[in-house]
């Protein structure tokens, strides 16, 4: 996605290959903090076991695309999308804010040939990588539990990476507007309702009619619908809309993050 964005939008916005140095730095830092790195993977797995399997014993089947599947198979794709979101958002918000406001890391970085576009691209790519690692682990859990209903599930990991890119870019863009740690309440205010109400635990059709368009407009719903369609075999041209939505939102977030960093660090 980063390469695609750099081709579509001028390089001054998104930076260049120098962004890889930010990725290498993060890799070296987390090499000694791998437990913290993997912590965000645990929560969706617990939800899958407690709700998907526990409550699933009380729910016979759920219909997706005209096909009846188990409740665990219905919930698992949503937890996969949530795992990708959690990994990307954590790195693109809390960690970026600390480096920007307290560690003053980017001030030092900009003393080198690395520019603000490189910083934005490097940090968002790292957030994407973290989300992808969470997603890969969760796919293995799904396979082990027999919760994959279609061969199209091979595309679930790329879809999760796209979700990580989107949330990483939007999360970093939002972080550039934060002034203190108290502002991070907005991260929870936004992500928690999306996690609970983006058709993660029950179909969109169960919502009142006036709420359905609102739920369907959220980024996590788009990701959940995309991965659920792939893992359950409910594949149609409509999935391309979810891909387009996430890609456009991610590119917009990347552009805003780059411009905001330029404003904060160079002006």
Backbone bond lengths (Angstrom), bond angles and torsions (degrees), N, CA, C in turn:
res aa  C-N    CA-C-N  psi(-1)  N-CA   C-N-CA  omega(-1)  CA-C   N-CA-C  phi
1 X - - - 1.456 - - 1.513 111.00 -
2 X 1.341 117.13 -38.52 1.457 119.59 -179.66 1.520 110.58 -64.74
3 X 1.354 116.68 -40.92 1.452 120.15 178.54 1.512 110.79 -65.26
4 X 1.327 116.73 -42.63 1.452 121.49 178.06 1.516 111.16 -60.86
5 X 1.337 116.12 -44.48 1.460 119.84 -179.93 1.516 111.13 -62.31
6 X 1.324 116.76 -39.31 1.455 120.32 -178.60 1.519 111.75 -67.18
7 X 1.337 116.85 -26.24 1.456 119.86 177.39 1.516 112.04 -79.91
8 X 1.316 115.56 -35.42 1.463 119.90 -175.92 1.517 111.32 -79.06
9 X 1.333 117.24 -38.73 1.460 122.62 -175.58 1.520 108.61 -111.91
10 X 1.344 119.09 144.24 1.462 121.56 -177.39 1.518 112.86 -53.14
11 X 1.334 115.75 144.65 1.459 121.67 -176.62 1.516 115.23 -60.27
12 X 1.341 120.59 -33.00 1.462 117.85 179.06 1.520 113.85 -56.95
13 X 1.334 117.16 -24.54 1.457 119.97 179.66 1.518 110.33 -77.48
14 X 1.312 116.45 -44.49 1.455 119.63 -169.47 1.516 114.93 -103.23
15 X 1.315 117.86 -4.89 1.443 118.70 178.02 1.517 112.16 88.17
16 X 1.302 117.89 -158.60 1.445 122.07 -174.61 1.515 109.78 -146.64
17 X 1.318 114.94 -159.22 1.463 119.83 -177.60 1.523 112.77 -66.33
18 X 1.314 117.98 -15.08 1.467 120.01 178.80 1.521 112.09 -64.84
19 X 1.337 116.49 -15.44 1.468 119.96 178.54 1.520 111.75 -60.73
20 X 1.325 116.61 -22.61 1.479 118.76 -177.63 1.518 111.95 -64.33
21 X 1.339 117.17 -23.44 1.464 118.81 179.82 1.530 111.13 -67.96
22 X 1.327 117.48 -32.94 1.468 120.34 175.30 1.521 109.94 -67.22
23 X 1.330 116.47 -38.19 1.460 120.78 179.13 1.532 110.35 -65.34
24 X 1.332 116.40 -43.30 1.462 120.40 179.07 1.529 111.02 -62.94
25 X 1.337 116.61 -39.25 1.463 119.33 178.77 1.527 110.58 -62.05
26 X 1.334 117.01 -46.97 1.461 120.20 179.76 1.519 111.68 -61.69
27 X 1.320 115.74 -37.23 1.465 119.63 178.73 1.523 110.73 -63.18
28 X 1.315 116.75 -41.57 1.464 120.52 179.13 1.528 111.43 -66.71
29 X 1.322 116.95 -38.39 1.468 120.92 179.47 1.520 110.78 -65.12
30 X 1.331 116.89 -47.20 1.462 120.04 -175.52 1.521 113.09 -79.18
31 X 1.323 116.58 -7.38 1.465 118.46 176.30 1.512 110.78 -62.76
32 X 1.331 116.76 -28.09 1.459 121.63 178.71 1.529 112.20 -99.95
33 X 1.331 116.66 -0.25 1.473 120.37 -178.74 1.524 109.91 -131.17
34 X 1.331 116.17 42.31 1.458 119.96 -174.17 1.530 112.41 -66.24
35 X 1.331 118.05 -26.07 1.464 120.15 177.82 1.528 110.20 -65.60
36 X 1.329 116.57 -43.10 1.461 120.79 177.19 1.519 109.77 -64.20
37 X 1.326 116.40 -39.50 1.458 121.32 -178.92 1.526 111.40 -59.15
38 X 1.324 116.36 -41.54 1.465 120.55 -174.96 1.525 113.52 -88.78
39 X 1.327 117.82 -3.56 1.460 120.28 -175.15 1.527 112.66 -61.88
40 X 1.320 117.44 -35.69 1.464 119.71 -178.22 1.511 113.79 -69.40
41 X 1.332 117.47 -13.79 1.455 121.05 178.83 1.526 112.13 -77.35
42 X 1.323 116.31 -26.36 1.459 120.96 -171.61 1.522 112.04 -69.47
43 X 1.344 117.74 -42.57 1.464 120.58 -174.02 1.525 113.18 -58.07
44 X 1.345 120.07 -50.23 1.474 118.67 178.49 1.525 113.43 -60.78
45 X 1.337 116.98 -33.90 1.474 119.81 178.38 1.521 110.26 -65.48
46 X 1.331 117.01 -41.76 1.462 120.39 177.02 1.527 111.24 -62.04
47 X 1.335 116.16 -41.98 1.464 119.34 177.46 1.522 110.88 -61.70
48 X 1.327 116.36 -39.82 1.458 119.92 179.88 1.519 110.87 -61.71
49 X 1.326 117.20 -44.50 1.457 120.50 -178.85 1.527 111.74 -71.08
50 X 1.343 117.24 -41.57 1.460 119.82 -175.09 1.512 112.68 -75.99
51 X 1.331 117.04 -41.16 1.468 120.37 -176.13 1.525 111.11 -99.08
52 X 1.334 116.02 -51.13 1.459 118.86 -177.75 1.513 113.03 -62.50
53 X 1.334 116.72 -41.14 1.464 120.40 -178.33 1.522 110.77 -92.64
54 X 1.340 117.54 -45.85 1.469 120.35 -178.09 1.514 112.65 -64.76
55 X 1.330 116.85 -61.07 1.470 120.41 178.07 1.527 110.53 -67.72
56 X 1.339 115.29 -28.24 1.460 118.64 179.18 1.506 113.52 -58.31
57 X 1.326 116.67 -25.61 1.465 119.97 177.78 1.520 111.40 -68.15
58 X 1.339 116.62 -20.66 1.465 121.13 -179.82 1.525 112.28 -96.79
59 X 1.329 116.85 -14.00 1.469 121.49 -178.65 1.520 107.43 -110.05
60 X 1.314 118.49 115.10 1.466 119.95 -174.84 1.522 113.34 -62.90
61 X 1.332 117.83 -63.01 1.470 121.66 -179.22 1.526 109.68 -146.87
62 X 1.320 114.85 162.89 1.464 122.65 174.60 1.522 106.78 -129.06
63 X 1.326 117.13 139.12 1.455 121.00 -177.85 1.523 110.22 -93.57
64 X 1.332 115.90 126.39 1.462 122.75 176.66 1.520 108.43 -131.65
65 X 1.329 116.35 117.48 1.460 120.14 -179.73 1.505 113.25 61.52
66 X 1.329 116.31 33.16 1.460 120.20 -179.77 1.507 114.34 79.63
67 X 1.338 117.03 7.67 1.459 121.57 -178.70 1.513 109.34 -119.18
68 X 1.324 117.20 131.77 1.463 121.98 178.99 1.516 109.54 -84.46
69 X 1.343 116.44 125.42 1.463 121.79 179.23 1.519 108.66 -129.28
70 X 1.314 116.61 165.60 1.457 120.30 178.30 1.520 109.86 -70.42
71 X 1.341 115.62 157.74 1.460 119.48 -178.92 1.531 110.84 -65.27
72 X 1.318 117.12 -35.29 1.465 119.98 177.65 1.524 110.88 -63.02
73 X 1.341 116.91 -40.15 1.466 120.42 177.30 1.517 111.57 -67.14
74 X 1.334 116.78 -26.26 1.465 121.35 177.38 1.524 110.95 -75.00
75 X 1.321 116.99 -41.19 1.461 121.24 -175.77 1.528 111.76 -79.01
76 X 1.324 118.29 -34.49 1.458 121.80 -173.32 1.530 113.48 -55.35
77 X 1.344 121.08 -45.40 1.471 119.50 178.31 1.521 112.79 -61.39
78 X 1.319 116.96 -34.86 1.465 120.20 178.06 1.521 110.65 -66.49
79 X 1.329 117.07 -38.56 1.454 120.08 177.53 1.529 110.92 -68.63
80 X 1.325 117.14 -32.71 1.456 120.72 175.56 1.528 110.35 -63.82
81 X 1.328 116.34 -46.38 1.467 120.24 177.33 1.522 111.16 -61.88
82 X 1.327 116.56 -38.94 1.471 121.08 179.45 1.527 111.25 -67.21
83 X 1.334 116.82 -36.70 1.458 120.16 178.00 1.524 110.76 -62.80
84 X 1.343 116.00 -42.80 1.461 119.85 177.84 1.524 110.82 -64.40
85 X 1.331 116.81 -40.60 1.463 120.94 178.66 1.522 110.84 -63.61
86 X 1.323 117.32 -47.86 1.466 121.17 -177.15 1.523 111.87 -60.29
87 X 1.321 116.78 -45.48 1.453 120.10 -178.90 1.515 112.33 -61.94
88 X 1.333 116.33 -44.39 1.461 120.05 -178.12 1.522 111.82 -70.86
89 X 1.323 117.51 -43.53 1.461 120.81 -176.18 1.523 111.15 -65.75
90 X 1.309 117.84 -41.30 1.469 120.27 -178.19 1.522 110.99 -58.46
91 X 1.332 116.42 -47.83 1.455 119.27 -177.70 1.522 112.25 -71.67
92 X 1.313 117.47 -37.06 1.458 120.53 -174.06 1.520 113.08 -81.03
93 X 1.327 118.14 -7.36 1.463 120.28 -179.37 1.530 111.33 -114.59
94 X 1.311 117.95 -74.48 1.461 121.88 -175.84 1.532 112.01 -59.26
95 X 1.319 116.86 -49.80 1.459 119.60 -176.52 1.527 111.96 -67.48
96 X 1.317 116.48 -42.11 1.465 119.73 179.75 1.529 110.50 -65.07
97 X 1.323 117.13 -40.47 1.467 120.01 -179.59 1.531 110.64 -62.74
98 X 1.327 117.01 -42.55 1.466 120.13 179.41 1.531 110.72 -62.98
99 X 1.318 116.79 -44.18 1.465 120.02 179.43 1.523 111.72 -65.27
100 X 1.328 115.95 -34.42 1.461 120.54 -176.15 1.518 112.43 -78.12
101 X 1.341 117.63 -45.14 1.462 121.35 -171.12 1.527 114.32 -96.32
102 X 1.328 117.60 -30.27 1.461 120.15 -171.85 1.529 112.68 -114.26
103 X 1.317 117.43 -52.77 1.464 119.70 -179.84 1.525 111.87 -72.71
104 X 1.329 117.05 -21.40 1.473 122.34 -177.97 1.529 110.98 55.30
105 X 1.331 114.64 34.37 1.458 119.93 -177.40 1.526 111.60 -63.20
106 X 1.322 116.40 -41.71 1.456 119.09 -174.78 1.523 112.41 -70.56
107 X 1.320 117.41 -26.77 1.464 119.27 174.43 1.526 110.13 -62.11
108 X 1.335 115.66 -41.44 1.461 119.73 177.63 1.523 111.02 -69.53
109 X 1.322 116.33 -39.40 1.460 120.67 -178.89 1.521 110.99 -61.86
110 X 1.328 117.00 -39.58 1.459 120.61 -176.90 1.521 112.58 -72.83
111 X 1.328 117.34 -8.43 1.460 120.10 173.11 1.525 111.26 -76.90
112 X 1.317 117.15 -8.69 1.465 124.07 176.45 1.524 108.25 -101.27
113 X 1.317 118.44 179.06 1.478 119.88 177.84 1.531 114.38 -64.55
114 X 1.321 118.54 -7.56 1.462 121.43 179.01 1.524 109.78 -70.72
115 X 1.337 116.92 134.43 1.458 122.46 -179.82 1.517 112.41 -106.93
116 X 1.333 115.91 179.29 1.465 120.09 -178.65 1.529 112.02 -64.71
117 X 1.325 116.72 -34.06 1.459 119.39 176.26 1.508 111.97 -63.55
118 X 1.348 115.75 -38.58 1.468 120.39 177.06 1.524 110.90 -64.35
119 X 1.337 116.04 -40.48 1.464 120.70 179.85 1.524 110.06 -61.58
120 X 1.337 116.72 -49.58 1.464 120.73 -178.88 1.522 110.89 -61.09
121 X 1.322 116.27 -47.36 1.464 120.29 -178.28 1.528 111.35 -65.27
122 X 1.346 116.71 -41.73 1.456 120.19 -178.92 1.513 112.88 -65.20
123 X 1.337 116.88 -45.43 1.464 120.14 -178.59 1.529 111.52 -69.03
124 X 1.316 117.36 -39.69 1.463 119.62 179.71 1.522 110.61 -69.45
125 X 1.320 117.08 -37.25 1.464 119.45 176.47 1.521 111.00 -64.13
126 X 1.329 116.26 -39.16 1.464 118.75 176.69 1.524 110.95 -64.13
127 X 1.341 117.06 -41.59 1.461 120.24 176.60 1.522 110.43 -60.94
128 X 1.325 116.24 -38.31 1.470 120.83 177.30 1.526 110.11 -63.61
129 X 1.329 116.80 -42.32 1.468 120.72 179.60 1.523 110.32 -62.12
130 X 1.332 116.42 -42.58 1.465 119.12 179.77 1.528 110.32 -63.56
131 X 1.328 117.09 -43.69 1.456 119.84 177.09 1.515 111.61 -62.20
132 X 1.344 117.04 -36.77 1.467 120.87 -179.78 1.521 111.29 -67.10
133 X 1.339 117.12 -38.09 1.465 120.36 177.67 1.524 110.40 -63.18
134 X 1.331 117.09 -44.20 1.460 120.71 177.09 1.529 110.34 -60.56
135 X 1.330 115.40 -44.20 1.464 119.67 -177.90 1.525 110.99 -64.17
136 X 1.326 117.21 -41.63 1.465 120.60 -179.67 1.526 110.60 -61.71
137 X 1.337 116.21 -44.87 1.458 119.35 178.21 1.519 112.04 -61.39
138 X 1.341 115.71 -38.35 1.457 118.99 -178.32 1.533 111.18 -71.48
139 X 1.334 116.94 -34.76 1.469 119.68 175.72 1.523 110.34 -60.95
140 X 1.319 117.06 -40.14 1.463 119.91 177.76 1.527 111.10 -62.73
141 X 1.345 116.20 -39.04 1.466 120.00 176.96 1.521 110.34 -62.82
142 X 1.321 116.86 -43.23 1.465 120.93 179.23 1.528 111.13 -61.89
143 X 1.320 116.95 -42.98 1.462 120.33 179.38 1.521 110.82 -64.17
144 X 1.324 116.53 -42.33 1.461 120.70 -179.70 1.517 111.88 -63.57
145 X 1.337 116.80 -32.68 1.466 121.22 -178.44 1.526 112.81 -91.03
146 X 1.329 116.80 -0.43 1.455 120.36 179.05 1.517 113.75 69.07
147 X 1.326 116.58 37.09 1.469 121.17 -175.96 1.522 112.81 -102.75
148 X 1.314 116.88 13.96 1.467 121.79 177.27 1.518 108.44 -101.59
149 X 1.335 116.22 122.93 1.463 120.76 -172.66 1.528 113.51 -103.90
150 X 1.340 117.98 -5.39 1.466 119.34 -173.25 1.517 110.76 -151.32
151 X 1.328 116.79 153.23 1.452 122.64 175.56 1.514 111.41 -66.95
152 X 1.348 117.02 -20.65 1.462 121.00 177.69 1.531 111.20 -63.61
153 X 1.314 117.30 -11.68 1.462 121.03 -179.86 1.529 112.19 -63.17
154 X 1.332 117.89 -15.19 1.467 119.68 177.22 1.530 110.61 -62.61
155 X 1.328 116.51 -21.22 1.469 120.64 178.96 1.525 112.42 -91.21
156 X 1.327 116.46 -0.36 1.463 119.26 -178.12 1.527 111.42 -66.25
157 X 1.339 117.03 -37.62 1.462 119.32 -179.74 1.531 111.69 -66.52
158 X 1.353 119.73 -47.32 1.469 118.43 174.00 1.525 112.64 -58.14
159 X 1.332 116.53 -36.55 1.469 119.40 177.97 1.523 110.57 -64.89
160 X 1.324 117.12 -39.81 1.463 120.65 178.05 1.528 111.11 -66.08
161 X 1.326 116.85 -36.00 1.464 120.39 176.53 1.523 110.40 -63.76
162 X 1.330 116.77 -39.75 1.460 120.48 176.04 1.522 110.80 -62.00
163 X 1.319 117.09 -40.95 1.470 121.07 177.10 1.529 110.06 -61.87
164 X 1.336 116.46 -43.42 1.455 120.15 178.18 1.516 111.97 -61.09
165 X 1.328 117.10 -41.23 1.466 120.97 177.43 1.521 111.10 -60.60
166 X 1.328 116.04 -46.16 1.459 120.53 -177.75 1.516 111.73 -62.01
167 X 1.317 116.40 -51.29 1.466 119.40 -177.52 1.527 111.70 -70.68
168 X 1.322 117.80 -32.51 1.446 119.86 176.22 1.522 111.60 -64.68
169 X 1.337 116.59 -43.86 1.462 120.82 -179.45 1.522 111.57 -67.29
170 X 1.320 116.75 -47.07 1.463 120.15 -179.92 1.526 110.32 -66.48
171 X 1.332 117.02 -39.89 1.458 120.35 178.87 1.513 112.42 -62.07
172 X 1.325 117.19 -43.01 1.462 119.83 179.30 1.521 110.72 -68.37
173 X 1.326 117.38 -39.73 1.463 120.23 177.54 1.522 110.44 -59.05
174 X 1.334 116.88 -44.74 1.458 120.44 178.96 1.517 112.26 -65.39
175 X 1.339 116.74 -37.19 1.462 120.85 -178.39 1.519 112.00 -62.76
176 X 1.320 117.86 -31.83 1.464 120.23 -179.29 1.526 112.12 -65.89
177 X 1.327 117.65 -14.19 1.470 121.25 177.90 1.531 111.91 -95.51
178 X 1.341 117.90 -10.11 1.461 120.72 -177.28 1.524 110.51 -74.22
179 X 1.336 115.22 145.05 1.465 120.97 -179.10 1.522 112.55 -111.21
180 X 1.327 118.41 -24.17 1.461 121.62 -179.56 1.523 108.81 -151.68
181 X 1.363 115.45 173.10 1.459 119.48 179.59 1.516 111.93 -64.47
182 X 1.323 118.00 -25.79 1.462 120.71 179.29 1.532 111.43 -62.76
183 X 1.309 116.13 -27.30 1.470 119.37 179.52 1.520 112.43 -65.63
184 X 1.333 116.38 -17.20 1.464 118.84 -178.38 1.527 112.36 -72.72
185 X 1.309 116.55 -7.18 1.460 118.86 171.14 1.525 110.65 -59.02
186 X 1.327 115.76 -29.22 1.466 119.36 178.89 1.520 111.65 -65.93
187 X 1.328 116.93 -30.96 1.467 119.66 178.06 1.524 109.96 -62.18
188 X 1.344 115.64 -46.24 1.465 120.10 178.69 1.522 111.00 -67.41
189 X 1.327 116.80 -41.15 1.466 120.86 -179.16 1.522 111.07 -60.41
190 X 1.320 116.45 -32.78 1.466 120.06 -178.91 1.521 111.92 -86.20
191 X 1.339 117.17 -47.51 1.461 119.69 -172.08 1.528 113.78 -76.12
192 X 1.339 117.76 -36.67 1.467 119.17 -177.23 1.529 112.37 -64.95
193 X 1.348 120.07 -49.34 1.472 118.34 176.24 1.521 112.80 -60.30
194 X 1.336 117.03 -36.68 1.463 118.27 177.40 1.523 110.84 -62.72
195 X 1.325 116.13 -41.78 1.460 119.72 179.79 1.525 111.34 -62.40
196 X 1.315 117.21 -40.29 1.463 121.11 -175.62 1.523 113.53 -80.54
197 X 1.341 116.53 -30.93 1.470 118.67 -168.04 1.523 114.48 -122.98
198 X 1.320 118.60 17.11 1.472 120.39 178.34 1.522 111.37 -95.76
199 X 1.333 115.81 43.76 1.468 122.25 -177.57 1.521 110.64 58.83
200 X 1.319 115.62 32.15 1.458 120.32 179.47 1.526 111.89 -75.74
201 X 1.316 116.60 -39.18 1.464 120.44 -174.13 1.527 113.67 -113.14
202 X 1.329 117.36 -9.25 1.462 120.27 176.78 1.518 108.07 -156.62
203 X 1.340 116.55 154.75 1.469 120.17 -174.17 1.529 112.72 -63.49
204 X 1.308 114.85 157.49 1.467 120.91 179.23 1.518 111.44 -60.87
205 X 1.326 117.05 -30.75 1.463 121.08 -177.04 1.521 113.05 -65.60
206 X 1.338 118.04 -16.38 1.465 120.21 -179.66 1.531 112.23 -79.74
207 X 1.321 117.51 -13.52 1.464 120.62 178.35 1.522 110.26 -78.02
208 X 1.336 117.18 152.73 1.474 119.33 172.19 1.524 110.09 -57.98
209 X 1.315 116.24 150.46 1.458 121.05 -175.86 1.513 114.13 -54.93
210 X 1.335 117.19 -38.32 1.460 119.47 -177.24 1.530 112.67 -73.40
211 X 1.344 117.68 -18.30 1.459 121.07 179.34 1.528 113.12 -91.22
212 X 1.311 116.70 -21.98 1.457 119.58 -175.25 1.529 113.39 -58.65
213 X 1.350 119.95 -44.32 1.477 118.71 177.88 1.518 112.82 -63.53
214 X 1.339 117.29 -33.67 1.464 120.66 179.53 1.521 110.11 -67.08
215 X 1.335 116.47 -45.98 1.467 120.71 178.78 1.527 110.15 -62.57
216 X 1.324 116.33 -43.80 1.465 120.92 -177.47 1.523 112.69 -66.32
217 X 1.335 117.39 -18.59 1.469 121.00 -179.09 1.522 112.90 -85.45
218 X 1.337 118.46 -8.11 1.466 120.55 -177.11 1.531 110.80 -79.53
219 X 1.330 117.45 146.47 1.474 119.77 -179.38 1.521 113.65 -61.59
220 X 1.331 117.43 -39.24 1.457 118.58 -177.94 1.527 110.91 -66.69
221 X 1.333 117.60 -37.04 1.466 118.52 176.54 1.524 110.44 -59.00
222 X 1.339 116.48 -42.61 1.458 119.74 179.37 1.525 110.66 -59.31
223 X 1.339 115.87 -41.19 1.452 119.50 178.46 1.519 112.59 -68.63
224 X 1.330 116.50 -42.06 1.458 120.93 179.01 1.528 110.58 -62.27
225 X 1.329 116.01 -46.49 1.465 119.88 -179.27 1.529 111.19 -62.60
226 X 1.332 116.14 -38.31 1.463 120.08 179.84 1.527 111.18 -64.96
227 X 1.320 117.39 -51.38 1.465 120.44 -177.41 1.520 110.83 -69.29
228 X 1.320 117.50 -37.77 1.470 119.96 179.15 1.519 110.72 -63.46
229 X 1.326 116.19 -39.37 1.454 118.92 177.61 1.524 112.05 -62.84
230 X 1.332 116.53 -37.83 1.463 120.64 -178.92 1.526 112.14 -73.22
231 X 1.320 117.53 -44.40 1.471 119.77 -175.29 1.523 113.02 -75.89
232 X 1.333 117.10 -22.65 1.463 119.97 -179.60 1.526 112.78 -100.27
233 X 1.335 116.92 -6.53 1.456 120.05 179.79 1.514 114.21 84.65
234 X 1.336 117.76 6.86 1.472 121.30 178.17 1.522 108.60 -84.95
235 X 1.328 116.18 64.13 1.466 122.65 -174.54 1.523 109.83 -92.63
236 X 1.320 115.44 130.51 1.458 121.87 177.72 1.512 109.07 -151.12
237 X 1.339 115.72 173.43 1.462 120.05 179.26 1.522 111.48 -63.41
238 X 1.328 116.95 -21.50 1.455 120.30 179.78 1.519 113.23 -62.96
239 X 1.327 117.58 -22.37 1.462 119.75 178.59 1.523 111.67 -65.49
240 X 1.335 116.37 -26.25 1.463 119.79 179.21 1.525 110.78 -64.66
241 X 1.341 116.53 -30.32 1.463 119.23 177.06 1.523 110.73 -63.37
242 X 1.329 116.50 -40.86 1.457 120.14 178.89 1.532 110.61 -63.09
243 X 1.332 116.32 -40.86 1.468 120.62 178.54 1.524 110.13 -62.40
244 X 1.336 116.21 -46.48 1.462 120.61 -178.91 1.518 111.11 -62.76
245 X 1.312 116.76 -44.69 1.476 121.61 179.53 1.529 110.45 -56.77
246 X 1.327 116.72 -50.79 1.463 120.72 -177.23 1.522 112.15 -66.19
247 X 1.337 116.70 -39.75 1.460 120.27 -179.09 1.526 111.47 -66.06
248 X 1.330 116.95 -45.14 1.462 120.62 -179.42 1.521 110.76 -64.72
249 X 1.325 116.91 -43.05 1.468 120.37 179.38 1.526 110.76 -63.93
250 X 1.316 116.87 -39.90 1.455 120.26 179.16 1.522 112.38 -65.71
251 X 1.331 117.17 -44.15 1.466 121.02 178.55 1.530 110.30 -62.98
252 X 1.330 116.85 -40.56 1.471 120.52 178.10 1.530 110.57 -63.06
253 X 1.337 117.00 -43.19 1.460 120.29 178.21 1.518 111.98 -62.92
254 X 1.324 116.81 -39.53 1.458 121.11 178.82 1.522 111.55 -63.99
255 X 1.315 116.53 -41.60 1.468 120.74 178.87 1.524 110.90 -64.99
256 X 1.331 116.76 -43.93 1.474 120.45 -179.95 1.523 110.61 -64.61
257 X 1.335 116.91 -43.27 1.462 120.28 -179.88 1.523 110.78 -60.44
258 X 1.328 116.95 -43.03 1.460 120.72 -179.80 1.514 111.41 -63.49
259 X 1.335 117.47 -45.07 1.462 121.06 -179.92 1.521 111.57 -66.44
260 X 1.312 116.92 -39.23 1.459 120.35 -179.60 1.533 111.21 -67.44
261 X 1.325 117.36 -39.67 1.455 119.68 177.16 1.523 110.91 -63.84
262 X 1.307 116.03 -38.74 1.457 119.41 176.53 1.519 110.80 -61.37
263 X 1.334 116.11 -41.12 1.454 120.27 179.95 1.529 111.44 -67.64
264 X 1.333 117.40 -40.39 1.458 120.93 -175.67 1.518 113.23 -76.81
265 X 1.317 116.97 -33.52 1.460 120.45 -171.48 1.532 114.79 -102.41
266 X 1.320 116.98 -22.28 1.464 118.94 -173.81 1.525 113.51 -115.53
267 X 1.345 117.80 -4.47 1.462 119.30 -177.08 1.513 110.00 -123.14
